[in-house]
Amino acid sequence: MDRVRKESVWLHRFALLTAGATFLLICVGGLVTSTGAGLAVPDWPTTFGRNMFLYPWSEMVGGIFYEHSHRLIGASVGFLTLTLALWLWITEPREWLRWLGVIALVAVMVQGVLGGLRVVFLERTLAIIHAALAQAFFGLIVSVAFFTSKEGREEPPKTPAASASRLRRLALLTLGCIYVQLIFGATLRHMGVGIGAHLLLAAVATILIFHLARYILRGQADQPKLVRPVALLSGLLVLQLVLGLGSYLSKFTTLAVALPRLSLVALTTTHVATGALMLVTCLVLTLRIYRLSASLVPVVAREFIPAHATGRSEA
């Protein structure tokens, strides 16, 4: 029993490592876009005709450094995800979670191909899809980390479904709004269009997060597992609004001329990173809300896995 518990702890730690590497990849991806280094390396899957993993560090200068580093970190995330999926498949008794690992593996493979095709075909639409899938993949890996934690393995306490149905809907709506907002943000960054929709969704997300925080602090104040993430989400929202304002001023006003380029790059990249943190914070909050009101396994199984595959989910 101790050996099984120890293996579970290490599996959770490895999932956290994969999530951390994925967040780093998103940050570097934002840095590539902010510096305009997305096409500094014109070929794929090679780098200037050489094996990507053997490209000399001495030649990684300027935009090549950002773009090639992004590729190397992406390959590392792919390897970590493959290892995580295999580890889950071999040791995890919950079949729906094993399939979640497989979905994550497929997603990271598709993500790598999309990134490469973006370079080959110079298609901005692929860059937007690439950015959107990156955020979704980050959410998948954070979900795996959550479900492999001690909290995710324990039987959740139940609360009356009637008292939580509104909270569940509000959390899901907020999560969806944040994700769509990230897509519009990627569209604005890569194509320079959609500023109106981006600002409108920012206002909607702000209102939703405000109501979500108010609902939890009024009705679920005795649940620290809900209070802590919604407080973090609110803090990230304030930071994101400030960063968004700075990004807007630096991109659409003459402020860009007055600020050093490094400051502009740091501003926009941090804006992307904070958006990703808001997404996964809201995701964890939503998962906890569902666990407090009903068993989450049927929800996950119904969404991702055929009905016949869930028979062994609670081994």
C-alpha positions in Angstrom: 0.0 0.0 0.0 2.9 2.4 0.9 4.5 1.6 -2.5 1.3 2.4 -4.4 0.9 5.7 -2.4 4.5 6.6 -3.1 4.1 5.9 -6.9 1.0 8.1 -6.9 2.9 10.9 -5.3 5.7 10.7 -7.9 3.1 10.5 -10.7 1.5 13.7 -9.4 4.9 15.4 -9.1 5.7 14.4 -12.7 2.4 15.8 -13.9 3.2 19.1 -12.1 6.6 19.1 -13.8 4.9 18.7 -17.2 2.5 21.5 -16.4 5.3 23.7 -15.4 7.2 23.0 -18.6 4.0 23.7 -20.6 3.6 27.1 -18.9 7.3 27.9 -19.7 6.5 26.9 -23.3 3.6 29.3 -23.5 5.7 32.1 -22.0 8.4 31.5 -24.6 5.8 31.2 -27.3 4.5 34.6 -26.3 8.1 35.9 -26.3 8.6 34.7 -29.9 5.5 36.6 -31.0 6.4 39.7 -29.0 9.8 39.9 -30.5 8.6 39.0 -34.0 10.9 36.0 -34.1 8.3 33.5 -35.3 9.9 33.0 -38.7 13.5 33.5 -37.7 14.0 29.9 -38.6 12.6 29.4 -42.1 12.4 25.6 -42.2 10.8 22.7 -40.3 11.3 20.1 -38.8 15.0 21.0 -39.4 16.7 24.2 -38.4 18.5 25.7 -41.3 18.8 22.2 -42.8 20.3 20.7 -39.7 18.8 18.3 -37.1 16.9 20.5 -34.7 18.6 18.8 -31.6 22.1 19.2 -33.0 21.9 22.9 -34.0 24.9 24.6 -32.4 24.2 27.0 -29.5 26.9 29.4 -30.9 24.5 30.2 -33.8 21.5 30.8 -31.7 21.5 34.6 -31.8 18.8 37.2 -32.2 15.4 35.9 -33.2 16.9 32.4 -33.9 17.5 32.1 -30.1 13.9 32.7 -29.3 12.4 30.6 -32.0 14.8 27.6 -31.7 14.5 27.7 -27.9 10.7 27.5 -28.4 11.1 24.4 -30.6 13.5 22.7 -28.1 11.1 23.4 -25.1 8.2 22.1 -27.2 10.0 18.9 -27.9 10.8 18.5 -24.2 7.1 19.0 -23.4 6.2 16.4 -26.0 8.6 13.9 -24.4 7.3 14.7 -20.9 3.7 14.2 -22.1 4.5 10.9 -23.7 6.1 9.7 -20.5 3.1 11.0 -18.5 0.6 9.2 -20.7 2.6 5.9 -20.5 2.9 6.2 -16.7 -0.9 6.8 -16.4 -1.7 3.9 -18.7 0.5 1.5 -16.8 -0.3 2.5 -13.2 -3.5 4.5 -13.1 -6.6 2.4 -12.1 -9.1 5.0 -13.3 -9.6 4.3 -17.0 -11.1 7.7 -17.8 -7.9 9.3 -16.5 -5.7 7.1 -18.6 -7.7 8.2 -21.6 -7.2 11.8 -20.6 -3.5 11.2 -20.7 -3.9 9.8 -24.2 -5.9 12.9 -25.3 -3.1 15.1 -23.9 -0.5 13.1 -25.9 -2.5 13.5 -29.2 -3.0 17.2 -28.5 0.7 17.8 -28.0 1.5 15.9 -31.2 -1.1 18.0 -33.2 0.3 21.1 -31.6 3.8 20.4 -32.8 2.6 19.7 -36.3 0.6 23.0 -36.3 3.7 24.9 -35.2 5.7 23.5 -38.0 3.1 24.0 -40.6 2.8 27.6 -39.5 6.5 28.0 -40.5 6.2 26.1 -43.8 3.0 27.8 -45.1 3.4 31.2 -43.5 -0.3 31.0 -42.5 -1.4 33.3 -39.7 -4.6 31.4 -39.1 -2.5 28.4 -38.1 -0.7 30.6 -35.6 -4.0 31.5 -34.0 -5.1 27.8 -33.9 -1.6 26.9 -32.5 -2.0 29.5 -29.7 -5.5 28.4 -28.9 -4.6 24.7 -28.7 -1.6 25.6 -26.5 -4.0 27.0 -23.9 -6.3 24.0 -24.1 -3.3 21.6 -23.8 -2.2 23.5 -20.7 -5.6 23.0 -19.2 -5.5 19.3 -20.0 -2.1 18.8 -18.3 -3.2 20.9 -15.2 -6.3 18.6 -15.1 -4.2 15.5 -15.0 -2.1 17.1 -12.3 -5.2 17.9 -10.3 -6.7 14.4 -10.6 -3.4 12.7 -9.7 -3.1 14.8 -6.5 -4.2 13.6 -3.1 -7.3 15.8 -3.4 -8.1 14.5 -6.9 -7.9 10.9 -5.7 -10.1 11.2 -2.6 -13.8 10.8 -2.7 -15.2 14.3 -2.7 -17.7 15.5 -0.1 -21.2 16.0 -1.4 -23.3 19.1 -1.1 -26.9 19.5 -2.2 -27.0 19.7 -6.0 -29.7 22.4 -6.0 -27.4 24.8 -4.0 -24.5 24.3 -6.4 -26.2 24.2 -9.8 -25.9 28.0 -10.3 -22.4 28.0 -9.1 -21.4 25.3 -11.5 -23.0 27.1 -14.5 -21.3 30.4 -13.5 -17.9 28.7 -13.2 -18.2 27.0 -16.5 -19.4 30.2 -18.2 -16.5 32.1 -16.7 -14.0 29.4 -17.8 -15.4 29.4 -21.3 -15.3 33.2 -21.5 -11.6 33.3 -20.4 -10.7 30.7 -23.1 -12.5 32.6 -25.9 -10.9 35.8 -24.7 -7.5 34.1 -25.1 -8.4 33.2 -28.6 -9.3 36.7 -29.5 -6.1 37.9 -27.8 -4.2 35.5 -30.1 -6.1 36.9 -33.1 -5.2 40.4 -32.1 -1.5 39.6 -31.6 -1.0 37.7 -34.8 -3.4 39.6 -37.2 -3.9 42.9 -35.6 -7.7 42.7 -35.7 -10.5 42.1 -33.2 -9.6 44.8 -30.7 -13.3 45.6 -30.2 -14.2 42.0 -29.4 -11.2 41.6 -27.2 -12.1 44.6 -25.1 -15.8 43.5 -24.9 -14.9 40.0 -23.7 -12.5 41.5 -21.2 -15.4 43.4 -19.7 -17.6 40.3 -19.7 -14.9 38.2 -18.1 -14.4 40.9 -15.4 -18.2 40.9 -14.6 -18.3 37.1 -14.5 -15.3 36.8 -12.2 -16.7 39.5 -10.0 -20.0 37.6 -9.7 -18.2 34.3 -9.2 -16.1 35.7 -6.4 -19.2 37.3 -4.8 -21.2 34.1 -5.0 -18.4 32.0 -3.4 -17.5 34.5 -0.7 -21.2 34.9 0.3 -22.4 31.3 0.1 -19.2 29.1 0.2 -17.0 31.2 2.6 -16.4 28.1 4.7 -14.8 26.3 1.7 -11.1 27.4 1.6 -10.6 25.2 -1.5 -13.0 27.5 -3.3 -12.1 30.8 -1.6 -8.3 30.5 -2.3 -8.5 30.0 -6.1 -11.2 32.6 -6.6 -9.1 35.1 -4.6 -6.1 34.2 -6.8 -8.3 34.5 -9.9 -9.5 38.0 -8.8 -5.9 39.1 -8.2 -4.8 37.8 -11.6 -7.7 39.6 -13.2 -6.5 42.9 -11.7 -3.0 42.3 -13.0 -4.3 41.3 -16.4 -6.3 44.4 -16.8 -3.3 46.5 -16.0 -1.2 44.6 -18.4 -3.9 44.7 -21.0 -4.1 48.5 -20.7 -0.4 48.8 -21.0 -0.3 46.5 -24.1 -3.1 48.5 -25.7 -1.3 51.8 -25.1 2.0 50.4 -26.4 0.5 48.9 -29.5 -2.1 51.5 -30.6 -0.7 54.8 -29.2 2.5 56.7 -29.4 3.7 55.2 -26.1 5.5 52.6 -28.1 8.0 55.2 -29.2 8.7 56.4 -25.6 9.2 52.9 -24.1 12.3 50.7 -24.6 11.6 47.7 -26.8 12.5 45.3 -23.9 9.8 46.9 -21.8 7.2 46.4 -24.6 8.2 42.8 -25.1 8.0 42.1 -21.3 4.6 43.7 -21.1 3.0 41.8 -23.9 4.6 38.4 -22.9 3.5 38.8 -19.3 0.0 39.6 -20.6 0.0 36.2 -22.4 1.4 34.3 -19.4 -1.1 35.9 -17.0 -4.0 34.9 -19.3 -2.8 31.3 -19.2 -2.7 31.4 -15.4 -6.2 32.8 -15.2 -7.4 30.0 -17.4 -6.0 27.1 -15.3 -6.9 28.8 -12.0 -10.5 29.1 -13.2 -10.3 25.5 -14.4 -9.1 24.2 -11.0 -11.8 26.2 -9.3 -14.4 24.7 -11.6 -13.2 21.2 -11.0 -13.4 21.7 -7.3 -16.9 23.1 -7.5 -18.0 20.0 -9.5 -16.4 17.7 -7.0 -18.1 19.4 -4.1 -21.5 19.0 -5.7 -21.4 15.7 -7.6 -19.0 12.9 -8.7 -16.9 14.4 -11.5 -16.0 11.0 -13.1 -19.3 10.6 -15.0 -18.9 14.2 -16.2 -15.5 13.6 -17.6 -16.4 10.2 -19.0 -19.5 11.5 -20.7 -17.5 14.3 -22.4 -14.4 12.5 -23.5 -14.8 8.7 -23.3 -17.3 6.2 -24.8 -19.7 4.8 -22.2 -18.3 1.3 -22.3 -14.9 2.6 -21.3 -15.9 3.9 -17.8 -16.7 0.6 -16.1 -13.4 0.5 -14.1 -13.2 4.2 -13.3 -13.2 3.8 -9.5 -10.9 0.9 -9.0 
